[in-house]
Amino acid sequence: MYLPQFHPIPENDEWWGKGFTEWTNVVKAKPLFKGHYQPQLPADLGFYDLRLSEAREAQAELAKEYGIYGFCYYYYWFNGKRLLEKPIEGVLASGKPDFPFMICWANENWSRRWDGSENEILIAQNYSREDAVLLAKDLIKYFRDDRYIKIEGKPFFSIYNPFSIPNLDEYITTIRKTVYEIEKVDLFFCAFDTGNKDILTHYQLFDSIIEFQPHSRYLWKYMDDKIKNETNHIIKNTYNHLLVRFGLKEKIKESYYKAIYRLNYEHYVDYVIKNYIIPTSYDLFPGINPMWDNTARRGRDAFLFYNNSPQKYGEWLSFILEHYPLKDHENNFLFINAWNEWAEGNHLEPCEKFGKQYLSETRNQLLLHGSDEGRRL
């Protein structure tokens, strides 16, 4: 998964201040507790500007060196208006880098989530049949590129949150039909599974489902099974000890945040491995994440994992490569979230603390399991 938000745009200048990019949040992050790894700062590739072809080529060369097959670019479309399109448009226009790619439509409302104002919508998504036609027509220029990832000649296209779309069946059918009428090719159409139960009733609309870690069915069940019990225990003890004796309500709130929003990465990976179920009713591409910590965006309200390590990530990757059934080479993907989500503390790109360790672990596990040519990441 590839984030294109590392260059200034007029909309961000207006909403967040002149010159704002994702790096603006990254460098301002502060640790929330002892040993908390923040700020997370880039190493080898530096604070790049994705308008530059040289920056995009350096990313692709590094990814290729360590066994990454291609990038899945987030694509921002709002009823004909595009945001953050310059990196992928540059890839298309220049023919560089020579590296496979696909597109995921990040179809969420654009809000002031970064500063906690969830309900203030800056640009909203409005769905209609006419919009589906325009969207499909805009995508076709990417599908025609020789580097675009296809399965049996079908362009691989995904939607992050399809279940927010009213009349989903009609919307997807319209996209498929429009592309076919113009290109005479079918789409390989996917949806991301972020733990939404609608997957179970709408999976038949898609050729496959993509597991989006860490926001997956496992995370929500992990929190239900374990974290709520811990939270109730902490709140009860805190209430009795602090609220009654000292009246410190903020301590209760702080204890709640620690229990719910700060999770042990090692424990979570162990939980996923122990409870992993391969669906039988629909086709699923597995997912994995190296880390997660959105302190740079959310401050004290951050959701984060601690005890992240390349070794534990490697253990998780090894499990998937060993246990998940291999399909044919063209239809055999593993989605890593993410290549460069710096403000969410979630990246394979080298950072000051870990250097290239996550990339090395990726390559080593692929070679160990003989999957460098079999599994496409």
N, C-alpha and C positions, 0 to 999 in steps of 0.2 A: 504494500500500500504506500502510495507516494503523495505527499502533500505539496502543493504548488504555492504555498502562501509566503514565500520568501522573496518578495519584491513589492515595492510600493504600488498602490493603485489609487485613483482619485477618491473612490468610495471610502477606503480606509483612512485616507488623509482627512476626509470630512468627519468620519465617525470617531476616530481614535487620535487624530493629530497628524500633522505633516510628517511624512517619512515613515509612518508606522509600517512595520512588517512583523512577522512572527518572532523575529529576533528581539524586538522591543520588549516583549513579555519575558522571553527566555533569560535575558541578562539581568532583569530586575528581581528574579525569584530569590527568596531567602529561605534558609532551613527552618523547619517548624519544630524540630526536636533534635536532641544530641545524636550525632551520627547521620543525620538526614542529608542525602546527597543532593544539594541544591546550592547554587545554580548548576545545571547541567550544560556544559559548554562544549562546542565542537572542537575537534582536534585537527585531523589531517586535512579536511576540506574547508575548514574555517567558516567565517560568517558570509556565506556565498549569496549572490544575487542571481536568482533563477531566470532573469532576462538574458543572462550571458550564456551563449552556447558552450563556452569553455567550462563553466560550472556544471552544466548538465552532462557534458561529455566525461568530466572527471568522476561524477557520480556513477555513470554507467560502467566505466572502466573498472572502478573499485568493486561494484556489484558483480560484474562478470568474473573478475579474478577470484571471488570467493563463492562462486557457485550459484548466484542468483540468476534465474532465467530471464526475468523481465519485471517491469514496473506496471502497477495498476494505478493510473492517475485519477485523482479525484477531479470531477468535472462539475462545475457550478453553473446551473442553468435555471433562470427564473423567468419563464414565459417569454423567451426570446432574448433576455438580457443575460450576458455572460459576465462572470467575475473570475479573476485570477487565471485568465486563459492564456496569458503570454507564454508561459513555459511550454505548454503542449502545442501551441500554435508555432512556436519557434522550432520545436522538434519536427513538426510537419513540414514547415517551409524550408528548413536547412537540410533535411535528410540526415541530421546528426542528433544524437548518437545512433550508431548502427546497433540497436538494442531493442528487443521485442517489447511491446507495450499493449495495454488494453485500457478501457475506461470504466470507471464507476461513477454513476451519477449520484452526487451527494445531495439528495433531494430534501433537505431540511430547510425550514425557515431560517433566515439569517437574523439572529437576535443579538442582544448585548450580553450574551451568556458569559463572555470573558470577564466582565466586571460584575457578574452576579445578577444582572437585571434580566432574568429569563423571559419576562413577559413583554419586553419592549422589542417589537419586531421591526427590523430595519428593511428587509425585503422578504416578502411572503411568497410561498408557493401557491399557485392557483392552477388546478388541474382541469383540463377539458380535452375533448377530442381534437380540437384545432391545435392545442398546445402539443399533443402527442405527435401530430403530423410534423409540426415545425421542429420539434426535438429530433425526430428521426432523420429529417432532411439535413439537420446540422451535423449529425453524427457520421453521415455517409462518407464525408471526406476523410475521416480517420479510418473507417473500415476499408477504404480503397488502398491504403498505404501497405506496402509489402511487409513492413515490420509489425503490422497489427496482428495480434494473436488470434488465431482461428482454430476451431476444432472441426475437422472434416470440411473445411472451406467455410464454416459458419463463424462470423465475427463474434467474439466473446464480449458480451455487454452485461453489466450488472447495475442494479439499483440498490442503494444503501438501505432505504426504508420504504419499500413499496406499499406497506400496509397503512401508510398515511394517505394513500391515493384513493379517493372515492371511485367507485366503478372500476376497480383495478383490472378486472378481466377485459373490459372494453379498452382501457388505456393501453394495456400490453398488446392486445390484439391489433390495435391501430398502429403501434410502433412496428410490430412485425410485418404487418401488411404493407405499410409505407416503404420500408426498406426493401421488401421483396419486389414491389411494383417497380422500383427504380433500379435495383441492382440484380434482381433475379437470384437472390441468395436468402436463406433463412438465417435468423440470429440464433446464437447459443446464448440464451437469456437466463441470467442468474439473479437471485435475491440474497441479501445478507441475512443471516440468522443472528440477531442481537438479543435472543431470548424471548422474542415476541411469539406468543402462543398461536398467532394467526398462521404461522408457518405450517402448522399441522393440518389446517383446513384449506390452504391455498397453494401448497407445494406443487400441485399438478399444473399450475400456470407456468412453471419454470423448468428449464432443462436440468438445473442443478441448484443446490443451496450452498452458500459459502458460510462457513463458521467464522464469526467475527470475535476473536479474542481481544481483550478479556471480557467484553460485554456480551456474554453468551449465556446459554441455558445453565452452564456449570456455575458461573459466577452467582447468579441469582439463587440457585439451589444451595450453593456453598454458604451464602450469607443467611439463607433461611435455616439451614441445618445447624450452623455453628455460631455465626456471629450474633444472631439475635439472643441466643442463650447467654453468651458472654456479656452482651449489652445489658440484659435484664439484671444479671448478677452485679455488674459494675454500678448500674444506676441505683439498684437497691442498696448496695453498700454505701455508695456515695451519699445517697439521700439520708440514710440513717446517721452516718458519721458526720457529714458536713452540713447538710441542709438544716437538720434538726438542731445541731449544736452551734453552728456558725452562720447559717443562712446564706451559704455561698452557692447560689443557683448556677452561676457560670461554670462552676466546677463540674456540675452534672452535665451541662452541655458539652464541656471539653471531653469528659469521659465517654460520652456518646459518640462524638466524632472519632475518638481514638479507636473505638471498637468497631464502628461501622465503616469508616472511610479510610482506615489504615490497616491494610491486610498484609499478612506474611506471604510473600511470593512463594517461598519454599512449601508452605502448607497448602497453598492453592494448587500448585503444580502436582503435589502428591494426591490431592483430592481429585483433580481431573484424571490423572492416570488411573487411580483406583476405581473411579466411577464411569470411565469412558464407555459409551455405548455407540456403536455404529448403526445409524438408522437403517431400517429395512424397507420403510414405506417410500423413501425418496433418496435420491442421490445427493451425497454431501461431499464437498471439498473441505478437508480439515483446515483449522487455523491455529495459530500460535502467536504469542507476543513475548518479546524479550524482557519487557519491564512496563511499568506504567506509573506516572506521577504528574498530575496536572496542576501542581503548585504554581507554576508560572502563569497559569490562567486564573486559578480560583483562590489563590492565597490560602488562608486558614481553613477554607471550606473544601480543600482539595480532596480528591479521591486518589489514593496512592497505594502501591505495593512497596514494602521494604524487604530487606534481605534478598534483593535481586542479585543474580550472579550469572555469568556466562556458563558456569558449570551446570546450574540447575536448568537453565534454558536448554543446554545441550542434552540433558537427561530427558526433557520433555520432547524435544525434537527427535531424539533417538527412539522414544516410545512410538511416536507417530510413524516414523519410517519403518519400524519393525512390525507394527501391528495393523496399520491401516492397509487394506487390500489395494494392491496396485492395479490400476486399469490400464488400458492401452496408452501408449506414450503421449498421444495428443490430448488425452482426456485424463490427466493425472497431475493435478495441481495441489500445492500446499500454499496457503496464503499467510504471509508473515505481516503482522500489524505491529510495527511499521518500519519503513526505511528511514523516515526523517520527520517523525512527529515530535519535534524538540520541545514544544511548549506543553506536551502531554507526557514528557519524560519517557518516550517510547520510540527507540531508534536503534537500527543496526549500524548507522553511520558512526565512525569513531568519535568518542568523547574523551575529555581530559582524564577521567578516572579509569575507564576500561580500555581505552585505545581501540585496537582492532579485535579484541578478544571475542566479541559476539560474532563477528564475521568469520574469524578462524574456527569457532565452534560450529558454525553452520557448515563450512566447507569440510571440516573433519568428520562430522556426522554423516554427511552425504557420501563421502568416500568410504567411511567405515561400513555403511550399509549398502554400498554399491549402487546408490541411487542418483549419482550425479548426472546420469543420462536418462534416468527413469522418472524421477519426480521433478516436476517443474514448479519452482518457487517464485 
